[in-house]
């Protein structure tokens, strides 16, 4: 298991309700992931949220307010949390509802810090 996958596994396993985590490049291409879900479907989900992040960053840059620190999308069955990491990379954590978004954000913050450190 790669160091990135270990970081994601720890985030998922220590976050109640978490179903998977991803680490991806700015274009949404998945670098690594930890999930029990179908890996191709997980890669597609990750890529789509990479597009959402890119659009948010573009919009925020137009307003000159800086990029997002994170964003959360609440779906009927899942909550998806996304956080930029470094150099255009981002981390994603998905939680089955109902789940604690604040616990997910704490885990995602910690994972992003560790992922950035591993990138260096």
N, C-alpha and C positions, 0 to 999 in steps of 0.2 A: 504494500500500500504506500502510495506517495505521501510526502509530508503534507501536501495540500489536502489530500483525502482524509488523513488522520485528523487534521484540524476541523474539517467539515463533519467528520464522524463524531468527534467530541461535542461539537455544537448541537448536532441532531440528538445524540444520545442523552445529553444533559438538559434538554429543553422539552418540557412536557408538551406533547402534541405535535412535535416536529416530525415531518415526514421526509424531509430531504434538504440538502444544502448543495450549492454550486459555487464554483469560482470560475469566472469567465473573463475574456478579453473584451475590450470596448465594443467590438462588433457583435458581441453576444456568443461568440464561439466558446464553448465550454472547455476549460482547461482541465478541470477535475470535478468530481461530484461524489456525494455519498447519499444514497437513497435505496430503498427497497423497490422503488417503482421501475418501470421500463426505462432503460437508459436513453433510448432514442427519444421517447416522449419527454423525458426530463431535459434533454439537450434542447429540444424544441421550445419547451417552456422557458428555459434559461435564455435562449436566443431572443424570444419575444420580449422578455423583460429588459434585455439589453437595448432593444429598440426604444422601449418606453423611457429608459434612463437617458439615452442619447437625446431624445426629444425634450425631456425635462431640462437637461443641461443646456441645450440650445435655447430654449425659451428663457431660462434664468439668465443666461449670458447676454441675451438681448436686453434684459432689464438691468443688467450690471449689478446683480445682487449676489453673485456667486452660485456655484452649483449646489444641488441638494446634498444634505448630509446623509439622508436616507429617504425612502418612501415606502408606504404600506398600501397594498391594495387588498381590500376585503371582498372576497367572493362568497358565494353561498356556502361552499363546503370548505374553503381554504382561505387563509390569509397569507399573502406573499410579501416578504420584507426584502428590500434591496438596499445595499449600501456600497457606494464607491470605496475602493480599497486604495489604489495608488496607480499612477501611470495609465489611467484609463481602464483598469481592471475593476471588477465589482464582485461582491458576494451576494448570494441569495439564500434565504431560508424560508421554507414553506411550512405552515402549521395547519393541522386539521382543526376545524372549528368545533366547539368553542375552545379557544386556547388563549393564553396570556400573551398579548402582543408585547407588553413591557418585558416579559421574560425573554421573548424571542429577540427583541431589540438588544437586550443586554448580551445575549449569546452571539448575536450577529456582530455587535461592536467588538467583542473579544476576539471572535474569529477573524474579523477584518484586520485587527491589529497584528495577530499572529501570521496571517497570510502576507501582509505587507512586510513583516520582518523576514519571513521565509523567502520572499522575492529578492530581498537585498543581498 
